[in-house]
Amino acid sequence: MDYSKAKKILQVSHLKQYFNIGKANEVHAVDDISFDVYEGETFGLVGESGSGKTTTGRAIIGLYKPTAGKVVFKGQDVAKLKSKEDKQKFHRDMQMIFQDPYASLNPRMKVKDIVAEGIDINHLAKDDADRSKQVEDLLETVGLNKDHSSRYPHEFSGGQRQRIGIARALAVQPEFIICDEPISALDVSIQAQVVNLLKELQRDKHLTYLFIAHDLSMVKYISDRIGVMHYGRLLEIASSDDIYEHPLHDYTRSLLSAIPVPDPEYERSRVQLDYDSAPEFDGKERHIVEIVPHHYVYASEDEIPKYKKRAEEFANKASAK
């Protein structure tokens, strides 16, 4: 993607999401992060459990009210959407696929009513026949049978339930979908099917994704660019190839060194890099810095030369090949 010509669909600026403010157990779940997402791309957000990935997604879509910062979607500041019509339009354009396909579907509703909920709220069907037709088309789009519409969620497998969740998100014809670890609760054999479905839908319906996950190999497969989170901060942002082949931040390098490879010879010699998080809390002022074009690292002024040298070493190795 040519980012110089691409249009920004989402701009997150200095987002903070704190909980229990002013109490002894105050939590800085998201601590001053900024990033942009461009139309038509998949921006992957990765990190360990508790790094703030899901909280970021929920703050963006409005499930949490951000403590500070700004979320701009399609040129509009989300916090300034006051009228019911504007808020409804925002929630039509931005949808979310949740992590747990068991908990995110109402067990007392039939599939046709779950999928059609957004259609009903936004008055997108002319009559009952049109509503039923839209639901059937959506189920077929996500690889389910239209006859499944009369069943309840407990009658489906985890992968099928996640497909129902995807159909529900697609029902209002969104432009942007936050995928909150949509495959982590699924069997490995099903994960690739769901990710491939998401890629097909993105291509066919011109969707933009924020893809949240902790599985680095899957994120590389689906993402154009990746942001690496740790303790509520974004430590590195770059293209998926650069993150995997030229990781600059020590935390990113540590994460990548932990990925197992199905090669016994390699696994015997693999060295996992330890990450010391103490420098993150040394009191120095840090912010996201562009080390090389389109590759950003969270760094203090005195750390920038180290990262530039590391990038130069990667460039020299690449040119020597």
Secondary structure, DSSP 8 states (H G I E B T S, - for coil): --TTT--EEEEEEEEEEEESTTSTT-EEEEEEEEEEEETT-EEEEE-STTSSHHHHHHHHHTSS--SEEEEEETTEEGGG--SHHHHHHHHHHEEEE-S-TTTSS-TTS-HHHHHHHHHHHTT--SSHHHHHHHHHHHHHHTT--GGGGGS-GGGS-HHHHHHHHHHHHHTT--SEEEEESTTTTS-HHHHHHHHHHHHHHHHHHT-EEEEEES-HHHHHHH-SEEEEEETTEEEEEEEHHHHHHS--SHHHHHHHHT---S-HHHHHH--------GGGGSS---EEEEEETTEEEEE-GGGHHHHHHHHHHHHHHHHH-
